[in-house]
Each structure stands twice: as C-alpha cells, then as structure tokens.
Amino acid sequence: MIGCISSCSDDFIEVANKETLTDSSFWQTEDHALQALTATYGALHGADGSKWTFFEEIYVAMAYRADDQINNTAETYGRNLASFSNTTEDSGPNNIWKTSYAGISRANQILEKVPNIEALSQETKDVIVAEAKFLRAYYYFWLVTGFENVPLVTTFEVELQNLFPEQSESSVIWSQIEKDLTEAEANLLTEHAAEWKGRATKGAAKALLGKVYLFQEKWPQAEVKFSEVVAMDYALLDNYADNFNGNSENGPESIFEVQFSGDRSNGNDERQVFNFEISPYAFGGWELFFPSKWLVDEMKTDVDANGDPSERVYESIFFDDPKSDMYSMEATAKIPYSDVAENLNNPNYFKKYSFNTDEEFYNGTNITLIRFADVLLMYAEALNENGKTPEAIIEVNKVRERGNAVPLTTMTQTELRNQIRHHERPVELAMEFGIRWFDLYRWQRGSTATESIKSTLEAHNKPFSENFQDKHIIFPIPLQEININDKLQQNPGW
C-alpha cells in the first residue's frame, strides 16, 4: 500500500536482485513506478524513513517554538529551538532540509522516468506524475516556510557539477509550488480505491493550493480554492476525538495524512509514538512537551451551552477538571484527572493521539497534515479578509458546533480576525503538526494586520520569549549544507 510506508530506510524499492539493479532496468513496469512513488511518500517520515526522525526531529522543529506548547526542559529534544538559542548546527532544521530534498529528488525522478514507461497507460502515468508534483509542492512548502530562500531543483541531477545549486528568491519557490499543485489537481483522482487510501487526491491538491494562496495573502484565490474543497464530499466527524484515535483514518474529515501502519511483523516497529511522548510519567509516558498555560486558559473559554468546556477541549487536553480523563499505558479505560492529580509532574497534558490500543500502549494511528476543520477555518479567514464577515462566521460556527461550543454571533472584521487567529485555530488545531507556529509566521510576514511573533509570544507568556530575535522567524540554512555548497548564503542574522 502506497500510504503505509512507516519503515522505508533501506528498502524503499524491493526487487529480486538489487546488485544488478540499474537505472535503465528499473523503470520498466507499473510496480516499479509505484515503488518509486512509495519512496517519495516515504520521505514524509524523514529522509531515513524513521519514525524517530519524524516525531523527535521534524515535528519538534516545526512545533516547539509556538505559543500553544512548552517543552519539558529536562529533555534534550528541541530544547535549543524552544528557548530560541539554536544555532546553525541544530539537528531539527537540518532534518527538515534533508527530508524535503530527499522527497523532492525522488519526485523529480518520477517526473523524468514515468512518462517513458511503455507498460503504463496514459491515465496511470498522469495520476502518478500528478502525485509526484503534489508531493514536490508539499516538500517545497516545508522549505519555503521554514527557510524561505532555498535552491529550486526541478530535475533529477547525477552530474557532480549540477549538485550544488544556488538559492532562489522565495517568490520563485512559491510560484513553483502553485504551478505543481495546479497541474497536479488536474490529474489527481478524487478518491483512491480502498487498498490505496492515503495517496494524494484532487481535494488534497485544492486544499494545499488554497493554503499556499493564504500564506501569500492572495485572499480571492484562497477563497475560491477553499470553496471548491467545501463543495466536495468532505465532512466534519461527529466525534471530534475520532480525528486522533484511529477510528476514522483517511476518513471524511481527512484530506491528507502521514500513514503509520502499526505493523509489528518480522521485527518491524511501524508505529506513531505521540501517545508515549505526550503522556504523563505516571501513565508510563515520556511527557516531552505540554500545552502552554496560555492555551489551557484560552481553551477554558471555549464553552458549551451550559458554560462547561466544549468537547474539543476535553478531547485535546488533560487538565484539572471533573470531566477530564486520559488513557494510561497501564489501563485500557480512561483515568479521571482527580485519580492521579497528586502524581502528576505537570498540571496539564495534551490528550490528542494518547489513546491505548493494547497492553503495550502500541498504535499505528496516522498523523493528519490537513483536515477539513482546518480548511473551514482557513476558508473563513479568506472570506473575512475579502469583506465577507457574516459568511465567514457561518464557516467558523460549523467547526465550533461540531466540538459542542456555542456558536459565534455578530462580529466586526477585526473581531473575527482576532477570534480566528488566537482562539479558533489554536483551540481546534492545538499541537497538530506545526500549524500554530506557521500561522504565527505568516501573520508576521504578511501585510494584513501584521502581528509581531515576539509580541505574541510575550503576551502569551511563552518561556524564553525574551530570547526571540528577528532571525528566529526562519531557520538558519544548516551549517553542513553551507560547508558543502559555497553557493549558499546564510539567512540574515545567522
């Protein structure tokens, strides 16, 4: 299955005799093309295909700087990034760089080779090429939002003199992303057969393209593209928690997600590990990071008709509340907060992805990168910036009401903008794959009601916010890349 590629470090492409495999002998069949595509999806887990690279390097680098979470300072993971004391040698940004270019390189091979495979129908070629373009766009999205000015590589290079490209302006990267997604959208399938769930779809291309427009403040284009996604067959799940407990993987709210098979056969360990990373020591977890006090306080204002925290709050965090509970490694049923309060090292914990599936706390739950609730909130943001505030409130209320929060009433454009930025998006999407940080990033880089990241971090009492400088808006170009490619220029301040 293309989507389930959790351990792709040394065996992306399996053939009978690897010692005689050549470039010309490989690109012959549909199986070859699909194996290459699997490798391109596989880079979502990291250049080395390791879950540890994904969770403890890539996720950490994308998420730890934001105001919705704080890291456990007793642990080394991402500690420099969280305290804004990182250097050009920190491993997290380096792994984002390596992973992105690994995926881009594999996509470029597909774009070069697949059109020439005679055994493939034109329709099959078009779909595989479209998926490769979608993935290349996604990896460049990681790069342009993380580093901004990066090399644009659209061909698969083998000659030594071509392996040291110059950087391009970020506007050039954004243009390439738009081009790839527009071309991908035209040929991607609306839905894949059950055995191919997890592969990119037309809806995924539309949603990512809308997000790309949003990041560039192309509000009319963003509104149009998100409206097209809303008109498709996506839907909010009735149960908010089903987005994170494995009950609706690749389901109606999922637009694109990283696949984790949970396979344990033949020594495999193809799981996702958020349940360990966020769970309390008292539950057998590692508690690598926690929800920030600002987030918890903000969530407590997200209430139902009775004035109690909404369902999305109870399913997002574990906190001091009579109705709050969470799975433990040592129990198959949820444990109330009051039962363990005295044994907790921290007052608040994330709950998303924490559920237990067996006696070893093992699960293969996928990690969603884009879900329909996110699209509705981005759609609302675009509508609001286009002067359609009443229509935007309707979209926000769809998300609120699913989570059992009371609907919004009349608001001005400015009021709704602040509500989306600093309540709806962090409450609905807390902890989800770096979304909060890159929201903060785009609101500082944009020209519409520009917000200083440093001011936001300080206002929300982010630890070490006093260390934040303008250079921390983006990552430094990894030192080892600078050392091997003298055409690269370091980002300002680094």
C-alpha distance (Angstrom), angle and dihedral (degrees) to the residues before:
residue distance angle dihedral
M1 . . .
I2 3.79 . .
G3 3.79 93.2 .
C4 3.81 98.5 50.9
I5 3.78 103.7 70.0
S6 3.76 107.0 136.6
S7 3.79 102.3 146.1
C8 3.76 108.0 35.7
S9 3.79 101.7 142.6
D10 3.82 102.3 115.7
D11 3.78 105.3 1.8
F12 3.79 108.6 52.0
I13 3.80 90.5 130.9
E14 3.79 117.8 33.4
V15 3.80 118.6 -164.9
A16 3.75 132.5 159.8
N17 3.78 97.6 -105.4
K18 3.78 115.1 22.4
E19 3.80 93.3 176.9
T20 3.79 91.7 67.8
L21 3.80 96.6 38.3
T22 3.78 112.2 126.7
D23 3.76 134.6 176.8
S24 3.79 91.0 -107.8
S25 3.80 96.6 45.5
F26 3.78 95.7 48.0
W27 3.80 104.2 55.1
Q28 3.81 95.9 66.4
T29 3.81 111.4 98.6
E30 3.78 143.4 37.4
D31 3.80 89.0 -106.9
H32 3.81 89.0 57.1
A33 3.80 91.3 51.5
L34 3.80 92.5 47.9
Q35 3.81 92.0 47.7
A36 3.79 89.4 53.2
L37 3.79 89.5 48.3
T38 3.80 89.7 50.8
A39 3.79 88.6 55.3
T40 3.80 90.3 52.1
Y41 3.80 92.1 52.2
G42 3.79 87.5 43.2
A43 3.78 91.1 67.2
L44 3.81 88.0 70.3
H45 3.81 85.1 77.8
G46 3.78 92.0 52.0
A47 3.78 136.4 -76.2
D48 3.80 88.8 -78.1
G49 3.82 94.4 43.9
S50 3.80 92.0 -119.9
K51 3.80 123.7 145.2
W52 3.80 87.4 -145.5
T53 3.80 90.5 59.5
F54 3.80 89.6 51.1
F55 3.81 98.3 46.3
E56 3.81 104.3 29.9
E57 3.80 100.5 33.9
I58 3.82 113.3 21.7
Y59 3.81 98.9 32.3
V60 3.80 92.5 41.4
A61 3.81 92.4 50.9
M62 3.78 92.3 48.8
A63 3.81 97.8 44.0
Y64 3.80 112.9 28.7
R65 3.80 97.1 76.1
A66 3.81 94.8 59.2
D67 3.79 128.6 97.4
D68 3.82 96.2 -121.1
Q69 3.80 93.8 74.4
I70 3.78 144.1 31.5
N71 3.76 125.7 -153.9
N72 3.77 127.4 -127.2
T73 3.79 99.6 -104.9
A74 3.81 90.2 -156.2
E75 3.81 87.9 69.2
T76 3.80 123.1 72.4
Y77 3.80 97.8 -142.1
G78 3.79 109.7 116.2
R79 3.78 92.2 -21.8
N80 3.80 93.6 140.7
L81 3.79 92.7 48.0
A82 3.80 92.7 49.0
S83 3.81 91.6 50.8
F84 3.82 94.1 42.6
S85 3.79 90.7 -120.5
N86 3.80 96.6 112.8
T87 3.78 122.3 133.0
T88 3.78 135.9 -155.6
E89 3.80 88.4 -84.6
D90 3.81 101.5 59.2
S91 3.79 111.5 126.2
G92 3.82 100.2 -136.9
P93 3.82 98.7 67.7
N94 3.80 88.9 38.7
N95 3.80 89.9 57.4
I96 3.81 91.9 48.5
W97 3.81 88.5 52.7
K98 3.82 94.6 46.7
T99 3.78 93.8 43.2
S100 3.79 94.0 48.8
Y101 3.78 94.3 49.8
A102 3.81 91.6 44.2
G103 3.81 88.9 56.2
I104 3.81 92.0 43.5
S105 3.80 91.8 50.6
R106 3.79 92.0 50.9
A107 3.81 91.0 47.4
N108 3.79 90.2 50.2
Q109 3.80 90.3 53.9
I110 3.78 90.5 53.3
L111 3.80 92.0 48.9
E112 3.79 89.9 52.0
K113 3.80 100.7 41.5
V114 3.81 110.1 28.9
P115 3.83 96.7 65.6
N116 3.81 87.9 60.5
I117 3.82 97.8 51.7
E118 3.79 102.9 111.8
A119 3.81 94.0 -164.3
L120 3.82 91.7 66.1
S121 3.77 126.3 86.3
Q122 3.78 115.4 -124.6
E123 3.81 90.1 -112.7
T124 3.82 92.0 55.1
K125 3.79 91.0 47.2
D126 3.79 91.4 50.4
V127 3.80 93.5 51.1
I128 3.81 94.9 47.1
V129 3.80 91.9 46.1
A130 3.81 89.9 48.6
E131 3.81 91.2 52.5
A132 3.80 90.5 49.8
K133 3.81 90.2 52.0
F134 3.79 91.0 49.0
L135 3.80 91.2 51.3
R136 3.80 93.1 45.6
A137 3.80 88.6 52.4
Y138 3.79 91.3 48.7
Y139 3.81 93.1 51.2
Y140 3.80 90.6 47.9
F141 3.80 88.3 50.6
W142 3.81 87.7 58.8
L143 3.79 90.1 49.8
V144 3.80 100.8 44.4
T145 3.81 93.8 47.2
G146 3.79 92.1 43.2
F147 3.81 102.9 40.1
E148 3.86 104.7 5.4
N149 3.82 102.9 -158.2
V150 3.79 106.3 55.2
P151 3.81 136.4 148.3
L152 3.80 114.3 -82.3
V153 3.80 108.8 -140.1
T154 3.80 116.6 178.0
T155 3.81 100.6 160.3
F156 3.77 132.0 61.3
E157 3.80 106.0 -110.0
V158 3.79 127.0 -159.9
E159 3.80 101.7 160.4
L160 3.80 111.5 98.0
Q161 3.80 94.9 -133.4
N162 3.82 90.3 57.5
L163 3.79 95.9 52.3
F164 3.81 96.2 81.3
P165 3.82 106.2 65.8
E166 3.77 127.3 179.2
Q167 3.78 122.9 -117.1
S168 3.78 122.5 -97.0
E169 3.77 128.5 -143.9
S170 3.78 111.9 -93.7
S171 3.82 89.8 -116.3
V172 3.81 88.6 62.8
I173 3.80 90.9 51.8
W174 3.80 91.7 49.4
S175 3.80 90.3 50.4
Q176 3.80 91.3 51.9
I177 3.80 91.0 49.3
E178 3.80 90.5 51.9
K179 3.80 91.1 48.2
D180 3.80 93.6 49.5
L181 3.80 93.5 47.3
T182 3.80 94.1 45.9
E183 3.80 90.9 51.2
A184 3.80 92.1 42.8
E185 3.79 92.9 50.9
A186 3.79 91.3 57.5
N187 3.81 94.2 60.8
L188 3.79 106.5 25.4
L189 3.78 118.0 109.3
T190 3.78 119.7 -110.3
E191 3.79 88.7 -135.4
H192 3.80 135.7 3.6
A193 3.78 126.6 -138.5
A194 3.81 114.8 -91.3
E195 3.82 93.9 -98.6
W196 3.81 90.2 55.9
K197 3.79 99.5 47.6
G198 3.78 110.8 143.1
R199 3.79 97.2 45.9
A200 3.79 116.8 120.4
T201 3.79 117.2 -88.6
K202 3.78 138.3 -164.0
G203 3.80 88.4 -96.5
A204 3.80 91.3 54.4
A205 3.81 91.0 53.2
K206 3.81 92.1 48.3
A207 3.81 92.1 47.8
L208 3.80 94.4 48.0
L209 3.80 91.5 45.2
G210 3.80 89.6 51.7
K211 3.80 88.9 50.9
V212 3.81 90.2 49.7
Y213 3.81 89.9 53.0
L214 3.81 89.7 47.3
F215 3.81 92.1 53.7
Q216 3.81 89.2 53.2
E217 3.83 92.0 44.7
K218 3.78 92.1 -118.3
W219 3.78 88.1 150.9
P220 3.84 100.7 174.7
Q221 3.81 93.0 48.5
A222 3.80 90.8 45.9
E223 3.80 91.8 51.2
V224 3.79 92.0 51.1
K225 3.78 94.9 47.8
F226 3.81 94.7 46.3
S227 3.81 90.1 47.6
E228 3.78 87.9 57.2
V229 3.81 90.4 54.0
V230 3.81 91.1 47.9
A231 3.82 89.0 53.2
M232 3.81 91.1 56.9
D233 3.81 126.7 83.9
Y234 3.82 97.4 -84.8
A235 3.79 118.8 123.8
L236 3.78 140.3 177.8
L237 3.79 112.2 -103.1
D238 3.78 114.6 -113.3
N239 3.80 89.3 -129.3
Y240 3.81 113.3 52.4
A241 3.82 91.9 -157.1
D242 3.80 92.1 60.2
N243 3.80 87.8 77.4
F244 3.80 88.7 69.9
N245 3.80 109.8 26.5
G246 3.79 101.3 66.0
N247 3.79 95.5 -106.6
S248 3.80 94.7 114.2
E249 3.79 108.5 26.8
N250 3.81 111.2 168.5
G251 3.81 85.2 1.0
P252 3.80 132.6 145.5
E253 3.82 95.1 -68.1
S254 3.78 94.4 45.2
I255 3.80 116.8 94.7
F256 3.80 99.8 166.4
E257 3.78 129.9 -7.4
V258 3.79 140.7 168.4
Q259 3.79 109.5 -107.8
F260 3.80 122.7 -129.0
S261 3.79 113.6 -179.0
G262 3.80 99.1 -166.8
D263 3.80 88.0 -140.0
R264 3.82 112.4 168.6
S265 3.79 99.6 172.2
N266 3.81 122.7 120.2
G267 3.77 93.0 9.3
N268 3.82 94.9 -53.2
D269 3.81 120.3 150.0
E270 3.79 102.4 -168.1
R271 3.79 100.5 159.0
Q272 3.75 138.6 122.0
V273 3.79 113.9 -119.4
F274 3.80 106.5 -157.3
N275 3.80 89.8 111.2
F276 3.80 89.4 63.5
E277 3.80 95.6 39.0
I278 3.80 97.4 52.9
S279 3.83 100.7 33.5
P280 3.82 121.8 100.5
Y281 3.78 121.7 -101.4
A282 3.81 84.7 -117.4
F283 3.82 88.8 62.9
G284 3.81 95.0 47.4
G285 3.79 92.4 -97.0
W286 3.79 132.3 129.2
E287 3.85 99.3 -127.8
L288 3.78 95.2 -149.6
F289 3.81 93.8 166.0
F290 3.79 140.9 6.2
P291 3.80 140.3 -157.2
S292 3.79 110.3 -89.1
K293 3.79 120.1 -112.0
W294 3.80 88.8 -116.0
L295 3.81 90.7 56.3
V296 3.80 93.3 47.2
D297 3.80 91.5 48.6
E298 3.81 90.7 48.0
M299 3.79 91.7 48.5
K300 3.78 91.2 53.2
T301 3.83 87.8 63.4
D302 3.82 89.9 57.9
V303 3.78 97.9 91.1
D304 3.79 142.0 167.9
A305 3.78 127.8 -128.9
N306 3.81 90.4 -77.7
G307 3.78 93.8 53.3
D308 3.82 93.3 -107.7
P309 3.83 123.2 127.7
S310 3.80 111.8 -79.6
E311 3.78 124.1 -107.3
R312 3.80 91.8 -104.0
V313 3.80 88.8 58.1
Y314 3.80 93.7 51.4
E315 3.81 90.6 48.3
S316 3.81 94.7 46.2
I317 3.81 104.0 48.4
F318 3.81 141.0 26.2
F319 3.80 107.3 -137.5
D320 3.80 144.7 148.3
D321 3.78 100.1 -67.7
P322 3.83 132.1 117.3
K323 3.83 91.3 -120.7
S324 3.81 97.3 44.4
D325 3.80 117.4 109.8
M326 3.80 139.4 156.0
Y327 3.78 141.9 -170.7
S328 3.78 119.5 -96.7
M329 3.77 127.8 -153.4
E330 3.78 87.6 -125.0
A331 3.81 98.1 49.7
T332 3.77 136.4 53.2
A333 3.82 92.3 -151.0
K334 3.79 127.3 63.5
I335 3.81 116.8 -94.6
P336 3.82 120.5 -137.1
Y337 3.79 116.5 -119.2
S338 3.80 91.4 -123.2
D339 3.83 91.1 59.7
V340 3.80 93.1 61.5
A341 3.81 104.8 22.7
E342 3.81 93.5 112.4
N343 3.81 91.7 52.0
L344 3.80 97.7 50.6
N345 3.78 121.1 110.4
N346 3.80 92.6 -157.4
P347 3.82 129.3 29.5
N348 3.82 96.0 -129.7
Y349 3.81 136.3 37.8
F350 3.78 137.2 178.5
K351 3.78 114.4 -108.4
K352 3.81 103.3 -170.4
Y353 3.82 111.8 113.5
S354 3.81 90.6 6.5
F355 3.78 98.9 117.6
N356 3.78 123.4 122.8
T357 3.80 123.3 -125.4
D358 3.78 103.3 175.2
E359 3.77 143.8 -0.8
E360 3.80 91.2 -77.7
F361 3.82 96.1 53.0
Y362 3.80 88.4 -116.3
N363 3.78 125.2 154.0
G364 3.77 141.8 158.9
T365 3.78 98.2 -151.1
N366 3.78 115.1 158.9
I367 3.80 121.2 -120.2
T368 3.80 113.6 -127.4
L369 3.80 116.6 -134.8
I370 3.82 97.1 178.3
R371 3.80 124.4 16.9
F372 3.77 131.8 176.2
A373 3.82 95.2 -107.9
D374 3.81 88.8 59.1
V375 3.81 89.8 50.6
L376 3.81 91.9 51.0
L377 3.81 91.2 51.7
M378 3.81 92.0 47.1
Y379 3.80 88.9 47.4
A380 3.81 89.0 52.0
E381 3.79 90.3 50.1
A382 3.81 91.7 52.3
L383 3.80 92.0 46.2
N384 3.80 90.9 50.2
E385 3.80 93.4 50.0
N386 3.80 88.2 49.1
G387 3.81 89.6 58.4
K388 3.82 95.3 -102.5
T389 3.79 98.4 119.2
P390 3.84 97.8 151.4
E391 3.81 90.4 52.6
A392 3.80 90.0 46.8
I393 3.82 91.5 53.8
I394 3.82 89.2 56.2
E395 3.82 90.5 57.8
V396 3.81 93.0 46.2
N397 3.78 90.4 50.4
K398 3.79 91.6 55.1
V399 3.79 87.9 62.5
R400 3.80 95.0 41.0
E401 3.79 94.9 49.1
R402 3.81 92.9 49.6
G403 3.81 87.4 57.2
N404 3.83 90.2 46.8
A405 3.82 94.1 -111.5
V406 3.79 118.0 142.9
P407 3.82 112.2 -99.1
L408 3.78 123.0 -104.5
T409 3.77 119.8 -110.0
T410 3.80 129.9 -158.3
M411 3.81 116.5 -21.2
T412 3.78 136.9 167.1
Q413 3.78 119.9 -117.3
T414 3.81 91.2 -102.5
E415 3.80 93.1 47.6
L416 3.79 92.6 50.2
R417 3.81 91.7 45.8
N418 3.80 90.2 56.0
Q419 3.81 91.0 43.4
I420 3.81 91.9 53.9
R421 3.78 94.6 43.1
H422 3.75 101.2 45.3
H423 3.77 105.5 22.9
E424 3.79 117.0 18.6
R425 3.78 99.1 43.2
P426 3.83 98.6 40.9
V427 3.83 93.2 42.4
E428 3.81 95.4 46.6
L429 3.82 97.9 36.4
A430 3.81 104.3 30.0
M431 3.80 114.3 153.4
E432 3.80 93.3 3.1
F433 3.80 110.8 141.4
G434 3.79 102.3 -57.3
I435 3.81 94.9 -53.3
R436 3.79 94.0 135.3
W437 3.80 96.2 51.6
F438 3.78 93.9 49.3
D439 3.80 90.2 47.9
L440 3.80 87.8 56.2
Y441 3.80 88.9 46.1
R442 3.80 95.2 53.3
W443 3.80 93.7 45.1
Q444 3.80 89.6 55.6
R445 3.81 95.4 43.5
G446 3.79 92.9 45.1
S447 3.79 129.0 84.8
T448 3.82 97.2 -138.4
A449 3.81 110.7 94.2
T450 3.80 89.0 -29.5
E451 3.79 114.9 -146.9
S452 3.78 126.2 -160.3
I453 3.80 111.8 -125.6
K454 3.78 90.4 -147.8
S455 3.80 92.2 52.6
T456 3.80 91.4 49.2
L457 3.79 92.8 48.1
E458 3.81 90.9 49.0
A459 3.80 93.3 46.5
H460 3.81 89.5 51.4
N461 3.82 93.2 46.2
K462 3.80 95.2 -117.9
P463 3.83 107.3 -177.6
F464 3.82 112.4 -108.2
S465 3.81 92.5 11.4
E466 3.80 87.1 137.7
N467 3.82 87.1 69.6
F468 3.80 93.0 57.8
Q469 3.81 115.3 115.2
D470 3.79 131.1 175.3
K471 3.79 89.7 -99.2
H472 3.82 88.9 66.0
I473 3.81 91.2 66.3
I474 3.80 85.9 86.7
F475 3.77 135.8 20.1
P476 3.78 121.9 -98.8
I477 3.79 116.5 -109.8
P478 3.84 102.2 -98.2
L479 3.79 110.9 -95.7
Q480 3.78 93.3 -130.6
E481 3.82 89.4 57.8
I482 3.80 90.7 50.7
N483 3.81 89.3 49.6
I484 3.81 94.6 54.7
N485 3.81 98.6 37.1
D486 3.79 114.7 46.6
K487 3.83 90.3 -173.8
L488 3.80 91.2 72.4
Q489 3.80 118.8 97.0
Q490 3.79 118.2 -152.2
N491 3.80 117.9 -117.2
P492 3.83 115.0 -100.2
G493 3.78 116.0 -77.6
W494 3.80 95.3 15.6
